[in-house]
Amino acid sequence: MKKDQIKSRFKEMKGNAKEVAGKVIEIREPGYPGNIQNAHGNIAAAYAALQNEYKKAG
């Protein structure tokens, strides 16, 4: 994994932790920061993986 992917996975993990905390204290709003951060981590990790594949091909 490259540096960008690792950072993205940490963002995803923090988002998951915030989601769990939100569920524990019963905050289930769709725009809750944990949900947003988790989605951002997923997208950023996918983008970093795509960049790595592009570099390997080129």
C-alpha positions in Angstrom: 0.0 0.0 0.0 1.2 3.4 -0.8 1.2 6.4 1.5 -2.1 7.9 0.1 -3.9 4.6 0.6 -2.7 4.2 4.2 -3.9 7.8 5.0 -7.2 7.0 3.3 -7.7 3.8 5.3 -7.1 5.6 8.5 -9.7 8.2 7.6 -12.1 5.3 6.9 -11.3 3.7 10.2 -11.9 7.0 12.0 -15.2 7.3 10.2 -16.2 3.8 11.2 -15.4 4.6 14.9 -17.5 7.8 14.7 -20.4 5.8 13.2 -20.2 3.3 16.0 -20.1 6.1 18.6 -23.0 7.7 16.9 -25.0 4.5 17.1 -24.2 4.0 20.7 -25.4 7.5 21.6 -28.3 7.1 19.1 -27.4 9.7 16.5 -28.6 8.3 13.2 -28.7 11.4 11.0 -27.7 10.7 7.4 -25.2 13.6 7.4 -23.4 12.5 10.6 -19.7 13.2 10.3 -18.8 9.5 10.8 -20.8 8.5 7.7 -19.2 11.3 5.7 -15.7 10.6 6.8 -16.1 6.8 6.1 -17.3 7.6 2.6 -14.5 10.0 2.0 -12.0 7.4 3.2 -13.4 4.8 0.8 -13.3 7.2 -2.2 -9.8 8.4 -1.4 -8.5 4.8 -1.0 -10.1 3.8 -4.3 -8.5 6.9 -6.0 -5.1 6.1 -4.6 -5.4 2.5 -5.8 -6.3 3.7 -9.2 -3.3 6.0 -9.3 -1.0 3.1 -8.3 -2.4 1.0 -11.1 -1.9 3.8 -13.6 1.8 4.2 -12.5 2.4 0.5 -12.9 0.9 0.5 -16.4 2.8 3.6 -17.5 
